[in-house]
Amino acid sequence: SRRKSPGGRVGFEITFWIAPANRVEFLQTAMSLLSDSRESTGPCSRSCFERVGTENMFLWRESWSSQAAMNERLRSVPVEALLGAIEVLGRMEEMKILEFLDPAERNHDEAWP
């Protein structure tokens, strides 16, 4: 079985749909949240993607250097703003907590899925 290394990254991703009439407002909110560099919880990666072929279906993904940093982020005003925008402008489909494996820990004898 695989275990997360102490230096491994964790994250979350949210899949959601935004009503077509609210698209511009959501994109303005997303750009503001993506460009906010006032992070007190450590280094992170933050991205927002639109699903190809499914207009107005988005994926928001963040990764963090530690579980504590991610937990702090999940309780933050920017994440509350994101979740509020999704609730008002569309609907959430799914939210997942992620664990990123350190490539050095990968068993190279295993076949890729």
CORTAGI-V339226 format. One record per residue. N is the residue number from 0. PHI is phi in degrees with one decimal (* if undefined). NEAR is the number of other ideal C-beta (glycine too) atoms within 8 Angstrom. Layout:
n=[N N]
phi=[PHI PHI]
near=[NEAR NEAR]
This chain:
n=[0 1 2 3 4 5 6 7 8 9 10 11 12 13 14 15 16 17 18 19 20 21 22 23 24 25 26 27 28 29 30 31 32 33 34 35 36 37 38 39 40 41 42 43 44 45 46 47 48 49 50 51 52 53 54 55 56 57 58 59 60 61 62 63 64 65 66 67 68 69 70 71 72 73 74 75 76 77 78 79 80 81 82 83 84 85 86 87 88 89 90 91 92 93 94 95 96 97 98 99 100 101 102 103 104 105 106 107 108 109 110 111 112]
phi=[* -94.5 -122.3 -72.0 -73.6 -56.7 -92.4 -68.4 -102.2 -127.8 -170.3 -144.5 -139.4 -125.2 -104.1 -154.3 -113.6 -116.4 -59.2 -51.3 -67.9 -105.8 -56.8 -62.0 -62.1 -63.2 -61.2 -63.8 -63.9 -61.2 -61.1 -63.3 -70.0 -69.3 -90.8 -70.9 -101.4 -83.4 -104.9 -102.2 -103.9 102.2 -63.7 -148.7 -124.1 -136.7 -145.7 -134.5 -126.8 -107.0 -69.9 -66.2 87.5 -131.9 -58.0 71.9 -104.0 -121.7 -129.0 -105.9 -132.8 -132.0 -127.4 -132.4 -74.7 -153.8 -62.4 -62.1 -64.4 -66.7 -59.7 -63.2 -62.6 -62.6 -96.0 -85.9 -60.8 -60.8 -69.6 -59.9 -65.1 -61.8 -63.4 -64.5 -62.5 -62.1 -64.4 -79.6 -96.9 -166.7 -152.6 -79.9 -98.4 -163.3 -132.1 -126.7 -97.0 -117.0 -129.1 -96.2 -76.4 -73.8 -55.5 -67.9 -89.2 -66.5 -79.0 -73.2 -84.1 -76.4 -77.5 -68.0 -67.4]
near=[2 5 5 9 8 4 5 10 8 13 13 11 11 14 10 12 9 12 9 7 4 11 10 6 9 13 8 8 11 12 8 8 11 9 6 8 4 4 9 4 11 8 6 12 8 8 8 10 7 9 8 4 3 6 5 11 11 14 11 11 14 13 10 15 8 8 7 7 12 14 8 10 14 8 6 9 5 9 10 8 10 13 10 8 11 13 9 6 10 12 7 11 7 6 8 7 7 10 8 9 9 10 5 5 8 8 4 4 3 6 3 3 2]
